[in-house]
Amino acid sequence: MTHPTSPAGGHLSRRGFILSAAAAAIAPALAGCSNSGSATAGAAVPTGPGPGHYKLDLGGYRGPELPSKQITLRFMRQDYPPQVNAFLQSLYTKFSSAYPNVTVKEEIVPYGDLVTKLQVYVAANNAPDLMMGRNDFTVAYSVGQIALPLEAYLTDAFVQDISAPLREAGSNNGHLYCLPWDNNTEVLYFNRDIFKRAGVAPPPEPEDPSGGWTMEQLFDAMHALRNNLRKKGDTKTWPLAASTAGNGGPGSNYTQHESFWIRTMGDRSAAKDSTTYRTWAGVSDDGLTSTGYLDTPEAVQGMTYYQQTFKDGLTPVGAVPDQLTAGTAALSLDSFSVANYYGRPENKPSFSWGVTPWPRGKSLFGCSSSDSPIVWAKTANPEAAVALGAYLTNDANRVQFHRLWGSIPARASLIGQMTEYQHPIQKLAVKLSEQNSPAPRTVGWFDYFNTMNPAVKDIALGADPAQALHAAAQKIDQNLKKYK
């Protein structure tokens, strides 16, 4: 995820999510592929002794025992703070102690380079056995035969334990391609002290996700904050923090940030032929058409709201780092892991803070896009690669990881094991995560969001929302033609 605050290691400028080069390189490799999924989908996998009967706890793995030949498993993942890196490296040591013939060779890369590195390795036909991916690219992993289907290697109980939105986002055509790693959920943070100083009522802190603000209530509060703070001579405090997603500022991460403004104006439960449903879907059922989905009246309204935050001086136009923690913004949309970070005594901020759901438009929207390891479809050691991934995501290892990193567990049973998730704020975050939606389902998601990021920035800087969205949809459709 792209939040700027490291729950484990303090504040750091968190990894840019720059994928234009990756999109340009991966898209040609996928062109001409049908939407039928990987050629290895559904392949028979011998059943092994099952959980509890291997040389160490392999979590939900049920495949054959690992071979005795000498194996080197390559795992490419993002960099974490030192505590998390050290924990993961200790797990490789334990894995190799149980399986002395298996050596784990780790490659740590900056977060923003993950997709680019993945496409370079795949194009060279020499990819790591296990790679950190993202579940918003699941369809591309499947159609491009980049990732190995995993369900045959895992117990049904393990798969069903995965949060339903994550399982949906990580699957295509009935096959699971992404291992559950963590659960990214965005929430709206607020600084109670700023609201009090401005004489404005703070957001509600509901137990039910539907009890948050509407979009209209958000703007009423932001305008009141701006007006009252400026009357007091405060010109440095903003109602809404600048986005810290990706490289920061407008148009830096459509998937996990700006898409909220559009897709909340849609409704997944609406009739499928309605513009309300199409606004939520973002793309046609076959994943090849965005016109009529991305540029609906509802989508235009969402981007008009977004543009208003800049036109009305409610948020900075450029990138400003971490205004929430600095105490220079009253509201901030960010990952829930920030709340877990703030909740530790050593990280307690200097102000009183709270959490509320992102305001709803026609519906409540959250995105289930999250980091997810994938197993390379052409790995020479599929059993060992899946077993390593399953070991890293077994109960004990996941609980420790989430306590170090602060992210929400991807499986329901883990949440039940962690007493911290019995607190009201954590319970709200879990309920929000259960309502999340995947990114629009298209093999061309690389092309889609790379078109949307600059379009969103143009809108923030004053471009007409209707014209910008229509032009973006036409450009996306043109790019998607190569996948037909």
N, C-alpha and C positions, 0 to 999 in steps of 0.2 A: 504494500500500500504506500501512499505517497504523503503520509503525514510527516511533519518536520520534527516531531519530538520523539526521541528514542526512549521507550519506557524502561529500557534496561540501563542505558548508559548516559543519560542526560540529553541535552539539546544538541542536535547536529543538523546540518543541512542535508535533508534526506533526498537522495538519489533522484535525478531527473528522469522522467519517463519519456525519453526521446526515441521515437520509433520510426521516423520517416525513412531512414536508410533500410531498416528491417522490412518495412512494407514494400519498398521498391524491389528488394531482393527476393522476398518470399512469394510475393504475388505471382511472378512468372512461373515459379515452380509449381504453383497450384492451378494455374490456368489450364482449362480443359478437363479438369478432374470432375467426375460426377459427384453427386452428393450421397454416395452409397456407403461412405465410411471406409475404414481401413480394410485392406485385403486380408489382414489377419484377424479381423473381427469374428468372433464365434469359434475360433480354432480350439480344438480339444486340448485341455491341459490336464496331465495326470494329477490325481488327488494324492496329497501327502498325508502325513500323520495328523495334521491339523493343529490348531492352537493348543499350546501347553505341552506339545510333544516334540518340539525341535530343541536344538542345543541351547537356545535362549529364547526369550519372549519375542516372537515375530508378529505380535499383534494379531491382525485379522488374516494373516497369510495362511493359505490352506494347500498350497502347491507342493510339489515334490521336494524332498530334502535336497539341499544344495549338493552339487557334484563335488568330488574330491580333487579334481584337477586344479592346477594353479590358475587363479582368476584375479585380474585387476579390474575393479569396478571404478569407473570415473563418475564423479558427481559434481555437476556445475550448479552453483547456487549464488545468491547475493551475499554481500558482506553484511554482517550484523555487528553490534557493539561487542567489545572483547569478551564480556561474560557469556554471551550467547554463542559466539564462535568457539570459545573454549569448551562449552557444554557439548556442542555438536561434535567437536573433535574427540572428546572423551567417549562418545558413543561409537565412533568408528573403531577406536581401540578395543572396546568391549566386543564389538561385532567380530573383529579379526581374532580376538582371543578365543571366541567360540568356534570360529571357522578359520584356522591358521592358514589355510590355502587361499583365503580371500584377502586381497589388499584393497583398501579403499583409498583412491587418489582424488583428493578434493581440489576443485578449482573455484576460487572465490572471485567474483567480478562485481563491479559497481552495478547497482540495481538497474540503472538506465541502459546498461549494455547487455542485459540478459537476452533480450529478443534478438538483437543484432548478432551476438555470439552464437545463439541457437541456429539462426539461419545460415551463418557461415559454416558451422559444423555440418549441418544437414546437407548443404550444397556440396560440401567436400566428401560426403558419404563417410564421415568419421566423427560422428557425434558422441558425446558422453552417454554412458548407459542410463544415467538418471540426470534430468535437467530440471531446474526450477522454471516452470512456465506460469501461465495465467489462464484461469478458466474462461475468460472472455474470448480466448482464441481456440476453444475446444473444437469448433467446427473445422477450422483450418487444420488443426492437428490431425483430425480424423480424416478429412477428405484428402489431405496431402500425404496421408500415410506416414506421418511423422511420429505419432505416439502409439504405443501398444495398448490395446484394450485390456483392462485390468480385472474385470469382474470374475473371470474364470480362476484367477489366482487368489481371490479373497472370499471370505465367508459371506454368506448372505446377511448374517447379523451385522457384520462390520459395515457393509455397504448401506444397509438400511439405517444404521446409526448416524450416517452422515446427514447433516442438516439438509432438508429437502431442497431449498434453493441452491445450495452448493452442489448437491448431487445432480440437479437439473442442469446447472451451468457447466458442470464437468463431464456431461454425457452427450452423446450424439447417436441417434438411431438405435437407442437401447443399449449402448455400450459405454462403460465408464472409462474415461481417458485420463482423468486427473485425480491424483491421490489427495485426500483432504489434508490440508496443512494448517490453515487458520481461517477465521471468518471475519472478513472486513465489513464493518458496519459504520456508516457515517452518522453522526449526531450533531446537533446544534448546541455548542457550548455558550454559556453566557456568564458575564461578570456582574454579580449582584451589586457590587460596590458602585459600578458605573451607572447602572439603572437607578440606584438609590440617589446618587449625586445629581442625576438628571431629573429626578422626580417622575420617572416612568415605571409603570408596573412591569416586572420581569415576566418572562414566559412561564407557562404552567410546567409543573414537573409531574406528569401523569404516570400512573401505573400502566394504563392502556395506551399504546402508541397512537391511537386515533384521537387522544385527548390533547394533542398539541395545537399550536396555532394554525390558522388558515394562512394562505398567502397574503390576503388582505390585512390580517392582523399583524403579520410580520412587517409590512410596509408602514402601517400606522405607527407601530412602535419605533421603527427606524427613523421615520420622519420626526417623531416627537423627541427622540434622542438627539438627533442632529440639531434641531431648533433650540432645545433647552440647553444643550452643551455650548452651542455658539453664543447664546445669550449670556452665558456665564463667563464668556471669554476663552473657553476651551476650544482651541482650533486644532489640537493634536490628537484628540480621541475620535475614533470613527465608530459609527454604528455597527458596521460589518467588516470583519477582517479581510484583507486581501487573500486570495487563494494561495495556499502554500503547496498545492498539488503540483506534481511534476516540477517544472522550473519556476513555478510561481506566477501569479498574475493571470489575466484572462486568457483562455484558449490553451491552457497548459495540460489539461487532462480531461477530455470530454467524457471518457468512460466513467470515471469515479467522481466527477465534480459537476461540470456544467450540464451534463445530461439530465441531472435532477430537475433543472428548471423546465425542461421540455417534457420529460416522461411523467412527471407528477400531474401534468395537465391532461394526461391520458388515463385510461382505466382498463386494466386487464380483464375485468368482469363484464365490460360492455359488449354489445353485439359485434361480431368480428368484421362486419361490413361497415361499421361506424367509424367516423374520423377519431372518435375518442379512443377506441381500441387501437386503431392504427398508430395514433400518437404514442401510446404505450409500447407497441411492438417495434416501431422504428424501421421495420423492413417487412417485405412480403414473406409469406410462408416459405417460399422457395429460396429466400435469402438473396434475391437478385434484383429487387426493385425497392428504392427508397422514396421515389417521387410518390406523393399521396400518403406518405407515412411520416416523413421527416419535415414536410412543409405544410402540414395541416393547419387550419385556423387555430387549433389548440396549441400546436407547437409554436406558431408565431406569437401567440399570447404569452407563452412561457418565456420566449426569448425577449419579448418586450419588457416583461418584468425584470429579466436579467439586465437588460440595457439600462433600465430605470435606476438600478443601484449605482451606476456610474454617472448618468446624467444628473441625478439629484444629489450627488456628492455624499452618497451613503457608504461608499467603499473606495479605496484608492484604485486608480486606473492601472498602475504598474504593480510590480512584484515588491512586496514588503514582508520581510521574514517575521513569522511568529508573533503577530501583534497580540494574540490572546495572552500568552505568557508575559509579554512585555507590559500588559495592562493598558494598551492603546487602542483596543477595540472591545466593544460590548458584546459582540456575537461572533462566532466562528464555526464554520462547517468543517469538521475534521473527523478522523478515525476515532472509534471508541477507545482504542488503546491509550490515547492521551489521558482519558479518565482514570485508567488503571495506573498510569504513571503519576498523575497528580495525587492519587489516593495514598501514595506511600509517604510516610512522615518525612523522609529526607528530601522529597520532591514537592512538598506542599507549596503552592504558589502564595504570593503575598496578598491575594484577594480572595473573597468568597466566590465560589463558582458553582454552577449547576449545569444540568443536562436536560435537554428537551428534544423531541423528535423534529426532524426537518419539516417545515410547514407543508401542509398538503394543499394541492390544487383541487383537481377533480378526484384525486385519490392520493393515498400515502405511498411515496415511492422511496425505495432504497435499492442499491445495486449490489449484487452478490459477486461482483468481480473480485477475485482474491488470488494470491499466490498459490500455485499448485504444482508440485513435482509431476513430471511425466517421465515415462520409460520410453527410450528411443525404440521405435518399431523394429529397427534392424540390429538391436543389440545381440551379441553372440551369447549372452548369458541372461536370458529373460528371467529365469527363476531367481537367480542371485540378485538381479537388479530390483525386482519386485520385493523380494525378501528384505533387502536393505531398506527400501522405502517403507515397508510395513513395520520394520523394527524401529525406524525413526519416528513412526507415528503410533507406536503402541501406547497404552494408557499412561504408564509411568513416565515415559519420555515426553509425551505431549503435555502432561500436567506441568512438568518442570519447565518445558519450553515456554508455555503460556505464562507461567509465573515470572519468568525472566524477561520475556518480550512484551507481555501485556495484552496480546491479542485474544479475541474470543475463540474458544475451542470450536473446531469444525464438527464435532460429534456430540450428540445430546448426552450420552453417558458420561462424558468428561465433565460437562457442566454440572451434572449431579454430584460428581466427586469433589468439586472445588467449592469450599465453603464461602469463598469470596463472591460467588455468583448467587448467593442467597440475599445479597444486599439489594435495596430498591433500584439503584441506578443500574447495576449489572442486570437485574431482572428485566428492566425496560430495554436494555440493549439487546438481550437475547430475544425478546419478543419482536423487536424491530428486525433482527436478522432473520427471523422466521418468515417475514413478509417480503424479503428482498426478491428482486427480479434479476435474471441474467441480462447481460448486454444483448442488443439485437442479434438474432441468430443468423449469421451469414458467414460463408467461407471467406468473404472479402472484408472482414472486420478491420484488417490492417488498412485497407483503402478507405474505409468508412471514417474511422476516427481521425486518420491523418488529413482527411478533407475537412472534418468538422472542427478540429482545433483552430486553424486559421480563420474559418468562418465565424466561430464564436468570438475570436479576438476582434475581428472586423466589426461585429455587432456591438461589442463593448465600446469600441472607439467611435461608434455613431452610424454604422451602416444600417440601412433599412432592414429590419428583421425578416420581413416577408421575402424581399428580393434575395437577401443573403441565403436564407434557407432553401429557397427554390433553386438558386444557382448551385448550392452545395449538393442538393439532391440529384440534380442533372449530372453533375460531375461524378458523383458516386455511382449512378446508374451506368454511366459510360465506362467507368473502371470495372464494374461488376460484369460487363458483357464478356470479358475474357474467361469467366468461370462457367459460361453456359455450355 
